[in-house]
Amino acid sequence: MQTILNGFDPEDAEGVEPIRVGQSRCVLLHAGTFYGPRSPLPLLKALARLQGQAEQEARRLLVVLLGRPEYNGRPLADAAREYGVEQLVRIVPLVPRRKSLSMMKGADVLLLFGQSGCEALASVPAKAYDYISFGKPVLAIGAGTEVCGILRKGGCKVWSVKQDDVNGLEGALQNIGAEYEKGEFQMQMPSGQALRFAWDNRASQLMSVLEKVALGFKRPRWPCSGSPVGS
C-alpha cells in the first residue's frame, strides 16, 4: 500500500495579492467553520488570560476568524465579548475562495483546529496544503499528529497545543507575539520542502506507482493450453 497525499496548485498561491487585515499587529487567521468539538473557545480563553496578565503583549495580536460567524448557533462576536477580548478578535464572514487565499497570504500566522478536538484523530483538511503553499507558521490547536507532521514536512513552523491546554496555548501566543516583535515573520516564503506537495509532483508520484504496477503485472496462466475456461 502506498499513500499519495493531497497537495496544492502553486499558481493559486502565486496568483493572489496579500490582504492585510490588521496593521501593526500580529495577525493570526483561521479560515473555516467551527462546530461541535472544533471550538474557538479555548483560544478566546487563552487570549483573555494573556490580556489579564500581560495586556501590552496581548494587544500585539489580532485573531481573525474567517468563515461562518457563529459557533453552535451562537455569534462568535458574542463569545469574544463574553471573554472580554472583542478588541483582539476580528470576525470576517464567508468570502470567495480567492479572497480567502489573499487573506491567508497576508496573515502572519495561520490557525488550525482539530476536527474533533482530539489530537489522535487522523484528519488532514485541504486547507493545510493551502497553508503549506504560503510557507506560513501554524498554530495547531487540538490537531492530529498526522496533519502537524505534514505541515512540518512542507516547511511550516508549527506550534502544537492540546485543545484543553489553555496554559500551553497562552504560552504559544506569547511566543508568537515575541517572534513577531523580532521581525521573524516579515520574509515568509514557501520553502523548497513545500514543492513536494505541488500537484505536479503529486501527479508524478501517482504516475510512478502506476508504472510499477504495470511493469509488475503478469498475464494469468490458464489451466490448460486450449481456450480459457468458460469461453
N, C-alpha and C positions, 0 to 999 in steps of 0.2 A: 504494500500500500504506500502511496506517495501523495502527500497533500500539497496542493498548489493554492497558495493564499491569494486573497484579493489584492488589489493594487489601485493605482491612480493614473490619470492621464496628465503628464507634465504640462500639456498645453492649457489645461484648466487652471493650474496654479500660476503659470507664466502669463496667462491672458487676462488676469484681473488686476485692477489697481487697488492698493490697500485703502481701506476706510478706517480712519482713526475715530473711535467713539469718544474717548476721553483724552483731553490734552493735559500734559504734565502730571499724569498719574499712570501707575502700572495697571494695564488693562488685562483682566483675566476673563476670558469669554467662554461661555458654554453654548453650543448650538445643539438644540434638540428639545425633546419633551420630557417632562418629569411625570412620573406616575408610579403608583404602588410603592415598592421599596426603593425605587430610584428617586431619592428625595434630595431637595436642595437644603433642607432644614439644618443638617449638621454643619454645612458651610456657613449658613447665616448665624448659627450659634457661635461658631469659631470666630467669625468676624466681630460679633458683639463682644465676645470675651477679649479679643485683641484690642478693640476700641476702648473697653473699660480699663485695660491695663497699660496700654501704650497708644493713646489717641493719635499722636502725630504719625506713628508708624502705620496705623490703620488708614489714615487719610491719604497715604501714598497709593492706596489700592482702589480700584474701581472694578467691581464684579458686574459683568454684562451677561444677562440671561436672555439669549436669543431663541425664540420659539413661542409655543403657546404660553400665554401669560398667566398660567394657573397651575396649581398642583392639587390633584384630587378634588377638583371643583372649586378651589379657593384661590383668589387672585394672589399672585406672587408678591405684588406690591403690599398687600395687607400683611403677609408674613414678614416682609422686610421691616415694616413699621412696627410690628409686634416685638421684633428683636431690637428695634432702635437703630437699624443700620440702613435706613432708606437713603441716606446721603452717600453710602458706599456701594449702592446697588442700582443698576440701570436695567429696566425691563424693556426689551425690544420685541414687539410682536413678530409673527412669521413674515419672512421676506422671501423673494425668489432666490433660488439656489445660487445664482451668480453673485448676488449681493451678499449672501451669507459667506461665500468664499472670500469676498473682498474684506468683510469684517474679520474673518479669521486671520487673513493675511495682515491686517492692521493691528491685531492684538499682540500683546507681549507674551502671554501665557494662555494656553488653551486648557479647558477643564473637561475631564472625562469622568462620568459617574457610572458605577457598575449597573449591570442590567437588573439585578435583583437585590443589590446591597450586599451581596455575598462574594467575597474575594475568590472563592473556589469555582464560581460559575464560568464555564468556558464560553464566553461571549466576546466576539470581536466585531463591534459595529463598523459599518463602512466609513464613518467619519474619522475613524482612527487613521485611515490611509490619507484622508484629506489633511489631517494634522501632520503626518509624515511629509506630505508634499510641500508644506510650508517650512519645515525644519524648526517648528516651534517647541519650546519647553512645554511639558504637560503636567498638570496636577491631576493625578488619578485618585478618585475618592471611591473606595469600595469596589474597585475594578479588579478583574481577574488577573492572575499571573500571566496568562496567555497574552492578553492584549498589551500588558506592560512590557513583556518580552519582545513583542513585535515592534512596539514603538521604539524601544532601545535599539533593536536591530536596524531600524530605519534612521538612526542617528539622533533621535529626540532625547533630551534630558527629561527624566521622569521623577517626580516626587510621588510616591505611592503611599497612601494613608488609608487605614481601615475606616469604614464609614462611621463606626461608633467611637472612634478615637478623636474626640474633639481637641484634646491637648495636643496630639500629634498634628492635627490639621491647623491649629493655631500656630504651632512652630513652623510648619511648612509655609504659611502665609508670611510669617516674619522673615524667613529665609528668602522668599521670593521678593519681598519689598527691599531687603538689603541688597540683593543682587541687582535689582532694578536701579537703585541709587548709585551703584558702582558702574552702571552702563553696560552690564553684562548682556542685555537683550537688544542692544542697538543694531548690531550687524548680524541678525539671524538670517541664515541661508540654509537651504537643504544641503545636507552633506552627500558625498558620493554614496554613502550607505543607502540613502533614500532611493536611489535609482534602481536598486534591486527590486523595488516594488512598483516600478513603472510598468504599464500594461504591456509594452512591447517585450520586456524581459519576462513577464508572466507568460505571454504567448510563446516565447522561445522555450521556456521551461516545459510548457504543455507539449510543444512540438517534439522536444527531446524525449519525453515519456512515450509519446505515440510512436516515434521511430524505434525505440527499444522494443515496444510491444510488437510492431510489425516485423522487425528483424528476428524476434524470438518466436514468431508464430510458425507452427508446423502443420502441414495438412494432416487431417486424421487418416489413420491407416485403416482401410476397410478390412473386414474379417475374411474376405476371400478375394481372389484375383478377378472375379467377374464383376457384375454390376453391383452397386451399393444395395444393401438390404432394403427392401421396400420399394425399389424402383420399378 
